[in-house]
């Protein structure tokens, strides 16, 4: 949910710096279906009954779907902001893979976000001795914010990259148009 704040920030920054929403058309993103499939799988995977049903396969599904989204990002790396997104996604994938297919978090981070650990498969789980601990979900949006959740340094980089990409795209020149003056 952290990325939703990044999307909003990117649009606001884009507008405040003279950008226009219509410039988001025609970015030329490649392999969009791959990203949508990867994100869609994660969305469904983290719904209680689905996570419960897949059991231990959830970890492998999470890794593969995260990898699919990273491939999409790498395919579009030429766009402003996407190298930052790629770095964040790679850090997240490294932490997830190093910890058996889950993103470790802490009880303190969950509490700060107003969350309780769930019994079903989740993208974040308390792990006693996480590998690559600084890259895990140790940060939290406070519980008083809508969509409060735990997040990682990788998520923060993804958010910054997404905001930069949107703001830059809103300011990019549109081919065939000349600026006044």
GIWO-V957575 format. One record per backbone hydrogen bond with DSSP energy under -1.0 kcal/mol. NH is the residue of the N-H (numbers start at 1). CO is the residue of the C=O. E is the energy in kcal/mol with one decimal. If there is no record, write none. Layout:
<<NH:CO:E> <NH:CO:E>>
This chain:
<<4:1:-1.1> <6:2:-1.3> <7:3:-2.5> <8:4:-2.0> <9:5:-2.6> <10:6:-2.7> <11:7:-2.0> <12:8:-2.6> <13:9:-2.9> <14:10:-2.5> <15:11:-2.7> <16:12:-2.8> <17:13:-1.5> <18:15:-1.6> <19:14:-3.3> <20:170:-2.4> <23:20:-1.4> <24:21:-2.1> <25:22:-1.1> <35:31:-1.2> <36:32:-2.5> <37:33:-2.6> <38:34:-2.5> <39:35:-2.9> <40:36:-2.5> <41:37:-2.6> <42:38:-1.8> <43:39:-2.6> <44:40:-2.3> <45:41:-2.9> <46:42:-1.9> <47:44:-1.6> <51:47:-2.6> <52:48:-2.6> <53:49:-2.0> <54:50:-2.3> <55:51:-1.1> <57:54:-2.0> <58:55:-1.7> <61:57:-2.5> <62:58:-2.5> <63:59:-2.3> <64:60:-2.5> <65:61:-2.6> <66:62:-2.3> <67:63:-2.5> <68:64:-2.2> <69:65:-1.8> <70:66:-2.1> <71:67:-2.3> <72:68:-1.9> <73:69:-2.3> <74:70:-2.8> <75:71:-2.2> <77:74:-1.3> <79:76:-2.1> <82:79:-1.8> <85:81:-1.7> <86:82:-2.9> <87:83:-2.0> <88:84:-2.3> <89:85:-2.9> <90:86:-2.5> <91:87:-2.4> <92:88:-2.3> <93:89:-2.7> <94:90:-2.4> <95:91:-2.3> <96:92:-2.8> <97:93:-2.9> <98:94:-2.4> <100:97:-1.3> <101:96:-2.7> <103:123:-1.3> <105:125:-1.8> <110:106:-2.3> <111:107:-2.6> <112:108:-2.4> <113:109:-1.8> <114:111:-1.2> <115:110:-3.2> <125:103:-1.9> <135:132:-2.4> <136:133:-1.8> <137:104:-2.3> <138:136:-2.4> <139:151:-2.4> <141:149:-3.0> <143:112:-1.8> <145:142:-2.1> <148:145:-1.2> <151:139:-2.6> <156:152:-2.2> <157:153:-2.5> <158:154:-2.6> <159:155:-2.8> <160:156:-2.6> <161:157:-2.9> <162:158:-2.7> <163:159:-2.5> <164:160:-2.7> <165:161:-2.7> <166:162:-2.5> <167:163:-2.6> <168:164:-2.8> <169:165:-2.4> <170:166:-2.2> <177:174:-2.0>>
